[in-house]
Amino acid sequence: MTVMASYNMVNGLHVVNNYDLLGKVLRNEWGFKNMVMSDWDSMKCKPGEPESPLTGNVQIAQANQMDLVCPGRDDQKVAVLNGLKSGKVKRSDLERSATRILRMIRANTEVPMRV
């Protein structure tokens, strides 16, 4: 099972960047251990791109329990790498997300994989 975070804002924060919803409620209170993915193209990461109620921040999302950013454009990848270099994105958060993604793949494939 996976969860897709929506485009909208809750209490002034984009759902993809909302630790209260993704971390505290979904992960801690409800015990959800699987992958959380963004809604398609709901992540802001282009330099100078204006803020929009339809976009979250790809660097903030990693720390707030978002595992998979869709669609995975080149600028989104660069934003994550830049965040890693600057310290805004933690390697441990990326490793946690990678583990969840690999578990989802393993659970949905016929070929056994070790994670």
N, CA, C and O atoms as a printed pandas DataFrame, in Angstrom:
     atom_number atom_name residue_name chain_id  residue_number  x_coord  y_coord  z_coord
0              1         N          MET        A               1    0.837   -1.170    0.000
1              2        CA          MET        A               1    0.000    0.000    0.000
2              3         C          MET        A               1    0.888    1.242    0.000
3              4         O          MET        A               1    1.921    1.284    0.668
4              5         N          THR        A               2    0.474    2.233   -0.749
5              6        CA          THR        A               2    1.161    3.524   -0.753
6              7         C          THR        A               2    0.144    4.625   -0.489
7              8         O          THR        A               2   -1.064    4.417   -0.595
8              9         N          VAL        A               3    0.655    5.789   -0.147
9             10        CA          VAL        A               3   -0.180    6.974    0.034
10            11         C          VAL        A               3    0.336    8.044   -0.907
11            12         O          VAL        A               3    1.546    8.232   -1.040
12            13         N          MET        A               4   -0.582    8.749   -1.563
13            14        CA          MET        A               4   -0.208    9.880   -2.401
14            15         C          MET        A               4   -0.665   11.156   -1.703
15            16         O          MET        A               4   -1.850   11.337   -1.420
16            17         N          ALA        A               5    0.296   12.035   -1.432
17            18        CA          ALA        A               5   -0.030   13.325   -0.825
18            19         C          ALA        A               5   -0.595   14.251   -1.901
19            20         O          ALA        A               5   -0.132   14.243   -3.042
20            21         N          SER        A               6   -1.573   15.028   -1.540
21            22        CA          SER        A               6   -2.276   15.865   -2.506
22            23         C          SER        A               6   -1.595   17.211   -2.727
23            24         O          SER        A               6   -0.650   17.576   -2.026
24            25         N          TYR        A               7   -2.099   17.932   -3.716
25            26        CA          TYR        A               7   -1.595   19.264   -4.054
26            27         C          TYR        A               7   -1.945   20.317   -3.007
27            28         O          TYR        A               7   -1.201   21.279   -2.818
28            29         N          ASN        A               8   -3.047   20.142   -2.345
29            30        CA          ASN        A               8   -3.606   21.219   -1.527
30            31         C          ASN        A               8   -2.789   21.526   -0.274
31            32         O          ASN        A               8   -1.844   20.817    0.073
32            33         N          MET        A               9   -3.185   22.596    0.381
33            34        CA          MET        A               9   -2.553   23.010    1.630
34            35         C          MET        A               9   -3.490   22.679    2.790
35            36         O          MET        A               9   -4.712   22.725    2.650
36            37         N          VAL        A              10   -2.898   22.346    3.933
37            38        CA          VAL        A              10   -3.640   22.133    5.168
38            39         C          VAL        A              10   -2.951   22.968    6.237
39            40         O          VAL        A              10   -1.749   22.830    6.466
40            41         N          ASN        A              11   -3.704   23.818    6.877
41            42        CA          ASN        A              11   -3.152   24.722    7.896
42            43         C          ASN        A              11   -1.976   25.536    7.365
43            44         O          ASN        A              11   -1.000   25.767    8.079
44            45         N          GLY        A              12   -2.074   25.967    6.110
45            46        CA          GLY        A              12   -1.072   26.842    5.517
46            47         C          GLY        A              12    0.169   26.158    4.977
47            48         O          GLY        A              12    1.091   26.835    4.523
48            49         N          LEU        A              13    0.217   24.829    5.014
49            50        CA          LEU        A              13    1.374   24.096    4.492
50            51         C          LEU        A              13    0.930   23.143    3.392
51            52         O          LEU        A              13   -0.134   22.528    3.474
52            53         N          HIS        A              14    1.764   23.032    2.361
53            54        CA          HIS        A              14    1.488   22.036    1.330
54            55         C          HIS        A              14    1.527   20.656    1.975
55            56         O          HIS        A              14    2.393   20.385    2.808
56            57         N          VAL        A              15    0.615   19.800    1.604
57            58        CA          VAL        A              15    0.558   18.466    2.204
58            59         C          VAL        A              15    1.888   17.739    2.022
59            60         O          VAL        A              15    2.327   17.028    2.926
60            61         N          VAL        A              16    2.535   17.905    0.872
61            62        CA          VAL        A              16    3.814   17.230    0.628
62            63         C          VAL        A              16    4.923   17.731    1.552
63            64         O          VAL        A              16    5.948   17.064    1.693
64            65         N          ASN        A              17    4.738   18.882    2.180
65            66        CA          ASN        A              17    5.725   19.454    3.097
66            67         C          ASN        A              17    5.229   19.493    4.538
67            68         O          ASN        A              17    5.850   20.134    5.385
68            69         N          ASN        A              18    4.138   18.829    4.822
69            70        CA          ASN        A              18    3.490   18.954    6.118
70            71         C          ASN        A              18    3.884   17.806    7.052
71            72         O          ASN        A              18    3.331   16.709    6.970
72            73         N          TYR        A              19    4.842   18.071    7.932
73            74        CA          TYR        A              19    5.298   17.034    8.862
74            75         C          TYR        A              19    4.190   16.611    9.824
75            76         O          TYR        A              19    4.116   15.443   10.204
76            77         N          ASP        A              20    3.335   17.545   10.219
77            78        CA          ASP        A              20    2.251   17.178   11.134
78            79         C          ASP        A              20    1.371   16.083   10.535
79            80         O          ASP        A              20    0.978   15.149   11.234
80            81         N          LEU        A              21    1.064   16.196    9.246
81            82        CA          LEU        A              21    0.228   15.173    8.606
82            83         C          LEU        A              21    1.009   13.909    8.260
83            84         O          LEU        A              21    0.588   12.800    8.587
84            85         N          LEU        A              22    2.154   14.088    7.596
85            86        CA          LEU        A              22    2.894   12.923    7.111
86            87         C          LEU        A              22    3.697   12.232    8.209
87            88         O          LEU        A              22    3.744   11.003    8.265
88            89         N          GLY        A              23    4.316   13.003    9.063
89            90        CA          GLY        A              23    5.153   12.426   10.112
90            91         C          GLY        A              23    4.383   12.062   11.363
91            92         O          GLY        A              23    4.386   10.909   11.793
92            93         N          LYS        A              24    3.729   13.043   11.940
93            94        CA          LYS        A              24    3.046   12.803   13.215
94            95         C          LYS        A              24    1.809   11.922   13.070
95            96         O          LYS        A              24    1.671   10.922   13.773
96            97         N          VAL        A              25    0.908   12.292   12.159
97            98        CA          VAL        A              25   -0.347   11.541   12.045
98            99         C          VAL        A              25   -0.146   10.241   11.269
99           100         O          VAL        A              25   -0.368    9.157   11.808
100          101         N          LEU        A              26    0.271   10.342   10.013
101          102        CA          LEU        A              26    0.364    9.149    9.165
102          103         C          LEU        A              26    1.380    8.137    9.695
103          104         O          LEU        A              26    1.063    6.957    9.845
104          105         N          ARG        A              27    2.582    8.592    9.973
105          106        CA          ARG        A              27    3.647    7.669   10.386
106          107         C          ARG        A              27    3.537    7.278   11.866
107          108         O          ARG        A              27    3.543    6.094   12.200
108          109         N          ASN        A              28    3.438    8.276   12.745
109          110        CA          ASN        A              28    3.491    7.986   14.182
110          111         C          ASN        A              28    2.161    7.506   14.752
111          112         O          ASN        A              28    2.106    6.451   15.384
112          113         N          GLU        A              29    1.086    8.270   14.537
113          114        CA          GLU        A              29   -0.203    7.888   15.125
114          115         C          GLU        A              29   -0.817    6.669   14.441
115          116         O          GLU        A              29   -1.310    5.760   15.108
116          117         N          TRP        A              30   -0.785    6.655   13.115
117          118        CA          TRP        A              30   -1.423    5.565   12.381
118          119         C          TRP        A              30   -0.463    4.414   12.100
119          120         O          TRP        A              30   -0.900    3.339   11.687
120          121         N          GLY        A              31    0.829    4.616   12.315
121          122        CA          GLY        A              31    1.806    3.549   12.135
122          123         C          GLY        A              31    2.076    3.155   10.691
123          124         O          GLY        A              31    2.485    2.024   10.430
124          125         N          PHE        A              32    1.856    4.063    9.751
125          126        CA          PHE        A              32    2.076    3.755    8.335
126          127         C          PHE        A              32    3.571    3.651    8.056
127          128         O          PHE        A              32    4.317    4.600    8.298
128          129         N          LYS        A              33    4.011    2.507    7.551
129          130        CA          LYS        A              33    5.437    2.240    7.335
130          131         C          LYS        A              33    5.829    2.242    5.859
131          132         O          LYS        A              33    7.010    2.136    5.531
132          133         N          ASN        A              34    4.857    2.362    4.981
133          134        CA          ASN        A              34    5.131    2.216    3.557
134          135         C          ASN        A              34    5.446    3.552    2.887
135          136         O          ASN        A              34    5.607    4.579    3.546
136          137         N          MET        A              35    5.528    3.503    1.576
137          138        CA          MET        A              35    5.947    4.642    0.772
138          139         C          MET        A              35    4.858    5.712    0.663
139          140         O          MET        A              35    3.673    5.411    0.520
140          141         N          VAL        A              36    5.301    6.968    0.735
141          142        CA          VAL        A              36    4.435    8.112    0.470
142          143         C          VAL        A              36    5.002    8.813   -0.761
143          144         O          VAL        A              36    6.195    9.107   -0.830
144          145         N          MET        A              37    4.136    9.072   -1.722
145          146        CA          MET        A              37    4.572    9.733   -2.950
146          147         C          MET        A              37    3.817   11.037   -3.144
147          148         O          MET        A              37    2.713   11.220   -2.631
148          149         N          SER        A              38    4.436   11.936   -3.895
149          150        CA          SER        A              38    3.784   13.210   -4.180
150          151         C          SER        A              38    2.784   13.044   -5.311
151          152         O          SER        A              38    2.895   12.134   -6.131
152          153         N          ASP        A              39    1.821   13.926   -5.338
153          154        CA          ASP        A              39    0.940   14.000   -6.487
154          155         C          ASP        A              39    1.791   14.480   -7.664
155          156         O          ASP        A              39    2.830   15.111   -7.465
156          157         N          TRP        A              40    1.360   14.186   -8.861
157          158        CA          TRP        A              40    2.146   14.478  -10.053
158          159         C          TRP        A              40    2.455   15.967  -10.161
159          160         O          TRP        A              40    1.553   16.805  -10.175
160          161         N          ASP        A              41    3.733   16.276  -10.236
161          162        CA          ASP        A              41    4.230   17.633  -10.464
162          163         C          ASP        A              41    3.804   18.627   -9.383
163          164         O          ASP        A              41    3.553   19.798   -9.671
164          165         N          SER        A              42    3.726   18.157   -8.150
165          166        CA          SER        A              42    3.300   19.038   -7.062
166          167         C          SER        A              42    4.471   19.623   -6.276
167          168         O          SER        A              42    4.274   20.196   -5.205
168          169         N          MET        A              43    5.687   19.482   -6.802
169          170        CA          MET        A              43    6.871   19.948   -6.088
170          171         C          MET        A              43    7.548   21.114   -6.785
171          172         O          MET        A              43    7.886   21.033   -7.966
172          173         N          LYS        A              44    7.744   22.196   -6.047
173          174        CA          LYS        A              44    8.460   23.369   -6.546
174          175         C          LYS        A              44    9.951   23.156   -6.349
175          176         O          LYS        A              44   10.386   22.755   -5.269
176          177         N          CYS        A              45   10.725   23.421   -7.374
177          178        CA          CYS        A              45   12.167   23.319   -7.179
178          179         C          CYS        A              45   12.961   24.130   -8.183
179          180         O          CYS        A              45   14.186   24.198   -8.076
180          181         N          LYS        A              46   12.309   24.744   -9.152
181          182        CA          LYS        A              46   13.042   25.540  -10.128
182          183         C          LYS        A              46   13.437   26.873   -9.499
183          184         O          LYS        A              46   12.589   27.547   -8.914
184          185         N          PRO        A              47   14.710   27.271   -9.607
185          186        CA          PRO        A              47   15.127   28.557   -9.041
186          187         C          PRO        A              47   14.296   29.701   -9.611
187          188         O          PRO        A              47   14.104   29.797  -10.823
188          189         N          GLY        A              48   13.815   30.549   -8.743
189          190        CA          GLY        A              48   13.042   31.702   -9.171
190          191         C          GLY        A              48   11.593   31.410   -9.503
191          192         O          GLY        A              48   10.841   32.324   -9.841
192          193         N          GLU        A              49   11.189   30.156   -9.412
193          194        CA          GLU        A              49    9.803   29.803   -9.699
194          195         C          GLU        A              49    8.915   30.421   -8.623
195          196         O          GLU        A              49    9.200   30.278   -7.434
196          197         N          PRO        A              50    7.849   31.104   -9.022
197          198        CA          PRO        A              50    6.998   31.749   -8.013
198          199         C          PRO        A              50    6.287   30.728   -7.140
199          200         O          PRO        A              50    5.963   29.625   -7.581
200          201         N          GLU        A              51    6.052   31.118   -5.898
201          202        CA          GLU        A              51    5.291   30.257   -4.996
202          203         C          GLU        A              51    3.888   30.075   -5.563
203          204         O          GLU        A              51    3.332   30.982   -6.182
204          205         N          SER        A              52    3.345   28.930   -5.350
205          206        CA          SER        A              52    2.015   28.623   -5.848
206          207         C          SER        A              52    1.329   27.725   -4.840
207          208         O          SER        A              52    1.984   26.895   -4.209
208          209         N          PRO        A              53    0.030   27.871   -4.674
209          210        CA          PRO        A              53   -0.658   26.962   -3.760
210          211         C          PRO        A              53   -0.650   25.519   -4.261
211          212         O          PRO        A              53   -1.048   24.609   -3.534
212          213         N          LEU        A              54   -0.204   25.308   -5.486
213          214        CA          LEU        A              54   -0.196   23.960   -6.041
214          215         C          LEU        A              54    1.160   23.274   -5.942
215          216         O          LEU        A              54    1.311   22.150   -6.420
216          217         N          THR        A              55    2.148   23.920   -5.335
217          218        CA          THR        A              55    3.472   23.308   -5.317
218          219         C          THR        A              55    4.078   23.287   -3.927
219          220         O          THR        A              55    3.897   24.217   -3.142
220          221         N          GLY        A              56    4.796   22.221   -3.633
221          222        CA          GLY        A              56    5.558   22.111   -2.403
222          223         C          GLY        A              56    7.035   22.211   -2.722
223          224         O          GLY        A              56    7.407   22.372   -3.884
224          225         N          ASN        A              57    7.878   22.119   -1.716
225          226        CA          ASN        A              57    9.317   22.230   -1.892
226          227         C          ASN        A              57    9.950   20.848   -1.776
227          228         O          ASN        A              57    9.788   20.166   -0.764
228          229         N          VAL        A              58   10.666   20.444   -2.810
229          230        CA          VAL        A              58   11.220   19.093   -2.884
230          231         C          VAL        A              58   12.254   18.835   -1.788
231          232         O          VAL        A              58   12.383   17.701   -1.327
232          233         N          GLN        A              59   12.986   19.853   -1.365
233          234        CA          GLN        A              59   13.987   19.659   -0.316
234          235         C          GLN        A              59   13.331   19.488    1.054
235          236         O          GLN        A              59   13.775   18.666    1.854
236          237         N          ILE        A              60   12.303   20.243    1.320
237          238        CA          ILE        A              60   11.600   20.138    2.599
238          239         C          ILE        A              60   10.860   18.804    2.699
239          240         O          ILE        A              60   10.754   18.224    3.779
240          241         N          ALA        A              61   10.359   18.334    1.584
241          242        CA          ALA        A              61    9.543   17.116    1.571
242          243         C          ALA        A              61   10.294   15.903    2.107
243          244         O          ALA        A              61    9.705   15.076    2.802
244          245         N          GLN        A              62   11.567   15.783    1.800
245          246        CA          GLN        A              62   12.343   14.627    2.256
246          247         C          GLN        A              62   12.356   14.525    3.777
247          248         O          GLN        A              62   12.161   13.443    4.331
248          249         N          ALA        A              63   12.582   15.627    4.437
249          250        CA          ALA        A              63   12.636   15.617    5.900
250          251         C          ALA        A              63   11.264   15.367    6.515
251          252         O          ALA        A              63   11.159   14.934    7.662
252          253         N          ASN        A              64   10.223   15.641    5.752
253          254        CA          ASN        A              64    8.865   15.520    6.274
254          255         C          ASN        A              64    8.169   14.236    5.850
255          256         O          ASN        A              64    6.941   14.170    5.808
256          257         N          GLN        A              65    8.963   13.213    5.535
257          258        CA          GLN        A              65    8.465   11.852    5.304
258          259         C          GLN        A              65    7.896   11.598    3.908
259          260         O          GLN        A              65    7.173   10.622    3.714
260          261         N          MET        A              66    8.206   12.451    2.937
261          262        CA          MET        A              66    7.816   12.215    1.545
262          263         C          MET        A              66    8.905   11.361    0.904
263          264         O          MET        A              66   10.075   11.743    0.922
264          265         N          ASP        A              67    8.543   10.222    0.344
265          266        CA          ASP        A              67    9.543    9.289   -0.169
266          267         C          ASP        A              67    9.815    9.406   -1.663
267          268         O          ASP        A              67   10.966    9.311   -2.090
268          269         N          LEU        A              68    8.791    9.609   -2.446
269          270        CA          LEU        A              68    8.944    9.591   -3.901
270          271         C          LEU        A              68    8.336   10.851   -4.497
271          272         O          LEU        A              68    7.149   11.122   -4.320
272          273         N          VAL        A              69    9.155   11.615   -5.201
273          274        CA          VAL        A              69    8.709   12.848   -5.847
274          275         C          VAL        A              69    8.380   12.531   -7.298
275          276         O          VAL        A              69    9.211   11.997   -8.033
276          277         N          CYS        A              70    7.177   12.863   -7.696
277          278        CA          CYS        A              70    6.744   12.594   -9.072
278          279         C          CYS        A              70    6.595   13.895   -9.838
279          280         O          CYS        A              70    6.058   14.861   -9.297
280          281         N          PRO        A              71    7.053   13.950  -11.080
281          282        CA          PRO        A              71    7.468   12.837  -11.918
282          283         C          PRO        A              71    8.953   12.505  -11.846
283          284         O          PRO        A              71    9.392   11.584  -12.535
284          285         N          GLY        A              72    9.728   13.196  -11.064
285          286        CA          GLY        A              72   11.166   12.926  -11.016
286          287         C          GLY        A              72   11.905   13.625  -12.144
287          288         O          GLY        A              72   12.802   13.058  -12.768
288          289         N          ARG        A              73   11.505   14.884  -12.396
289          290        CA          ARG        A              73   12.153   15.667  -13.453
290          291         C          ARG        A              73   13.618   15.921  -13.095
291          292         O          ARG        A              73   14.022   15.777  -11.942
292          293         N          ASP        A              74   14.393   16.297  -14.092
293          294        CA          ASP        A              74   15.809   16.591  -13.865
294          295         C          ASP        A              74   15.994   17.707  -12.844
295          296         O          ASP        A              74   16.885   17.624  -11.999
296          297         N          ASP        A              75   15.163   18.756  -12.907
297          298        CA          ASP        A              75   15.320   19.858  -11.956
298          299         C          ASP        A              75   14.980   19.416  -10.532
299          300         O          ASP        A              75   15.529   19.952   -9.570
300          301         N          GLN        A              76   14.089   18.451  -10.396
301          302        CA          GLN        A              76   13.784   17.923   -9.069
302          303         C          GLN        A              76   14.970   17.120   -8.529
303          304         O          GLN        A              76   15.299   17.202   -7.346
304          305         N          LYS        A              77   15.597   16.354   -9.400
305          306        CA          LYS        A              77   16.782   15.584   -8.993
306          307         C          LYS        A              77   17.911   16.521   -8.577
307          308         O          LYS        A              77   18.575   16.295   -7.565
308          309         N          VAL        A              78   18.122   17.571   -9.364
309          310        CA          VAL        A              78   19.166   18.549   -9.050
310          311         C          VAL        A              78   18.866   19.235   -7.721
311          312         O          VAL        A              78   19.776   19.471   -6.926
312          313         N          ALA        A              79   17.607   19.553   -7.478
313          314        CA          ALA        A              79   17.232   20.206   -6.220
314          315         C          ALA        A              79   17.536   19.306   -5.024
315          316         O          ALA        A              79   18.006   19.785   -3.992
316          317         N          VAL        A              80   17.271   18.011   -5.156
317          318        CA          VAL        A              80   17.569   17.078   -4.066
318          319         C          VAL        A              80   19.088   16.986   -3.864
319          320         O          VAL        A              80   19.564   17.018   -2.729
320          321         N          LEU        A              81   19.836   16.873   -4.947
321          322        CA          LEU        A              81   21.300   16.804   -4.830
322          323         C          LEU        A              81   21.874   18.084   -4.229
323          324         O          LEU        A              81   22.772   18.028   -3.389
324          325         N          ASN        A              82   21.359   19.231   -4.656
325          326        CA          ASN        A              82   21.815   20.502   -4.080
326          327         C          ASN        A              82   21.463   20.583   -2.598
327          328         O          ASN        A              82   22.244   21.094   -1.795
328          329         N          GLY        A              83   20.295   20.083   -2.242
329          330        CA          GLY        A              83   19.902   20.051   -0.838
330          331         C          GLY        A              83   20.806   19.152   -0.019
331          332         O          GLY        A              83   21.117   19.452    1.133
332          333         N          LEU        A              84   21.221   18.057   -0.614
333          334        CA          LEU        A              84   22.143   17.142    0.061
334          335         C          LEU        A              84   23.489   17.826    0.301
335          336         O          LEU        A              84   24.072   17.716    1.380
336          337         N          LYS        A              85   23.968   18.526   -0.714
337          338        CA          LYS        A              85   25.256   19.228   -0.597
338          339         C          LYS        A              85   25.194   20.361    0.425
339          340         O          LYS        A              85   26.154   20.592    1.160
340          341         N          SER        A              86   24.069   21.065    0.469
341          342        CA          SER        A              86   23.948   22.213    1.371
342          343         C          SER        A              86   23.550   21.819    2.793
343          344         O          SER        A              86   23.635   22.632    3.713
344          345         N          GLY        A              87   23.118   20.578    2.969
345          346        CA          GLY        A              87   22.683   20.134    4.285
346          347         C          GLY        A              87   21.190   20.275    4.524
347          348         O          GLY        A              87   20.702   19.905    5.592
348          349         N          LYS        A              88   20.450   20.805    3.547
349          350        CA          LYS        A              88   18.996   20.926    3.693
350          351         C          LYS        A              88   18.308   19.569    3.579
351          352         O          LYS        A              88   17.210   19.374    4.101
352          353         N          VAL        A              89   18.956   18.643    2.899
353          354        CA          VAL        A              89   18.453   17.274    2.768
354          355         C          VAL        A              89   19.470   16.355    3.434
355          356         O          VAL        A              89   20.665   16.432    3.150
356          357         N          LYS        A              90   18.993   15.490    4.314
357          358        CA          LYS        A              90   19.883   14.563    5.016
358          359         C          LYS        A              90   19.994   13.243    4.255
359          360         O          LYS        A              90   19.013   12.729    3.718
360          361         N          ARG        A              91   21.197   12.718    4.226
361          362        CA          ARG        A              91   21.422   11.417    3.595
362          363         C          ARG        A              91   20.546   10.342    4.247
363          364         O          ARG        A              91   20.014    9.471    3.558
364          365         N          SER        A              92   20.400   10.403    5.550
365          366        CA          SER        A              92   19.587    9.404    6.254
366          367         C          SER        A              92   18.124    9.454    5.809
367          368         O          SER        A              92   17.459    8.420    5.756
368          369         N          ASP        A              93   17.620   10.650    5.488
369          370        CA          ASP        A              93   16.247   10.757    4.980
370          371         C          ASP        A              93   16.129   10.104    3.603
371          372         O          ASP        A              93   15.146    9.423    3.314
372          373         N          LEU        A              94   17.142   10.318    2.756
373          374        CA          LEU        A              94   17.125    9.696    1.431
374          375         C          LEU        A              94   17.232    8.176    1.534
375          376         O          LEU        A              94   16.565    7.449    0.796
376          377         N          GLU        A              95   18.067    7.703    2.446
377          378        CA          GLU        A              95   18.204    6.256    2.633
378          379         C          GLU        A              95   16.905    5.649    3.156
379          380         O          GLU        A              95   16.508    4.564    2.730
380          381         N          ARG        A              96   16.251    6.341    4.072
381          382        CA          ARG        A              96   14.962    5.871    4.594
382          383         C          ARG        A              96   13.942    5.774    3.460
383          384         O          ARG        A              96   13.210    4.789    3.353
384          385         N          SER        A              97   13.902    6.803    2.619
385          386        CA          SER        A              97   12.965    6.797    1.495
386          387         C          SER        A              97   13.302    5.696    0.492
387          388         O          SER        A              97   12.407    5.017   -0.012
388          389         N          ALA        A              98   14.581    5.522    0.208
389          390        CA          ALA        A              98   14.989    4.467   -0.728
390          391         C          ALA        A              98   14.574    3.094   -0.210
391          392         O          ALA        A              98   14.132    2.242   -0.981
392          393         N          THR        A              99   14.717    2.884    1.085
393          394        CA          THR        A              99   14.316    1.605    1.682
394          395         C          THR        A              99   12.822    1.372    1.504
395          396         O          THR        A              99   12.403    0.268    1.156
396          397         N          ARG        A             100   12.028    2.388    1.737
397          398        CA          ARG        A             100   10.573    2.245    1.579
398          399         C          ARG        A             100   10.196    1.970    0.124
399          400         O          ARG        A             100    9.312    1.159   -0.151
400          401         N          ILE        A             101   10.869    2.649   -0.802
401          402        CA          ILE        A             101   10.588    2.439   -2.223
402          403         C          ILE        A             101   10.958    1.011   -2.625
403          404         O          ILE        A             101   10.201    0.344   -3.330
404          405         N          LEU        A             102   12.115    0.551   -2.178
405          406        CA          LEU        A             102   12.537   -0.817   -2.508
406          407         C          LEU        A             102   11.613   -1.860   -1.893
407          408         O          LEU        A             102   11.350   -2.895   -2.506
408          409         N          ARG        A             103   11.121   -1.597   -0.693
409          410        CA          ARG        A             103   10.151   -2.520   -0.083
410          411         C          ARG        A             103    8.877   -2.607   -0.916
411          412         O          ARG        A             103    8.311   -3.686   -1.092
412          413         N          MET        A             104    8.432   -1.459   -1.429
413          414        CA          MET        A             104    7.229   -1.438   -2.262
414          415         C          MET        A             104    7.471   -2.236   -3.544
415          416         O          MET        A             104    6.604   -2.994   -3.977
416          417         N          ILE        A             105    8.634   -2.068   -4.142
417          418        CA          ILE        A             105    8.961   -2.824   -5.356
418          419         C          ILE        A             105    8.999   -4.316   -5.047
419          420         O          ILE        A             105    8.435   -5.129   -5.780
420          421         N          ARG        A             106    9.668   -4.662   -3.957
421          422        CA          ARG        A             106    9.778   -6.075   -3.578
422          423         C          ARG        A             106    8.407   -6.695   -3.330
423          424         O          ARG        A             106    8.161   -7.839   -3.713
424          425         N          ALA        A             107    7.526   -5.951   -2.699
425          426        CA          ALA        A             107    6.197   -6.474   -2.389
426          427         C          ALA        A             107    5.337   -6.653   -3.640
427          428         O          ALA        A             107    4.330   -7.360   -3.612
428          429         N          ASN        A             108    5.735   -6.017   -4.723
429          430        CA          ASN        A             108    4.924   -6.058   -5.942
430          431         C          ASN        A             108    5.649   -6.687   -7.119
431          432         O          ASN        A             108    5.354   -6.374   -8.272
432          433         N          THR        A             109    6.581   -7.559   -6.840
433          434        CA          THR        A             109    7.313   -8.221   -7.911
434          435         C          THR        A             109    7.366   -9.719   -7.647
435          436         O          THR        A             109    7.271  -10.167   -6.504
436          437         N          GLU        A             110    7.517  -10.471   -8.700
437          438        CA          GLU        A             110    7.612  -11.916   -8.563
438          439         C          GLU        A             110    9.044  -12.370   -8.328
439          440         O          GLU        A             110    9.278  -13.491   -7.878
440          441         N          VAL        A             111    9.996  -11.507   -8.631
441          442        CA          VAL        A             111   11.402  -11.853   -8.461
442          443         C          VAL        A             111   11.819  -11.453   -7.048
443          444         O          VAL        A             111   11.728  -10.276   -6.700
444          445         N          PRO        A             112   12.268  -12.390   -6.233
445          446        CA          PRO        A             112   12.667  -12.053   -4.864
446          447         C          PRO        A             112   13.828  -11.061   -4.843
447          448         O          PRO        A             112   14.789  -11.194   -5.601
448          449         N          MET        A             113   13.725  -10.074   -3.970
449          450        CA          MET        A             113   14.781   -9.073   -3.793
450          451         C          MET        A             113   15.109   -8.968   -2.319
451          452         O          MET        A             113   14.235   -9.139   -1.469
452          453         N          ARG        A             114   16.354   -8.689   -2.014
453          454        CA          ARG        A             114   16.747   -8.437   -0.628
454          455         C          ARG        A             114   16.870   -6.944   -0.418
455          456         O          ARG        A             114   17.504   -6.249   -1.212
456          457         N          VAL        A             115   16.264   -6.447    0.652
457          458        CA          VAL        A             115   16.360   -5.019    0.991
458          459         C          VAL        A             115   16.932   -4.904    2.379
459          460         O          VAL        A             115   17.106   -3.795    2.885
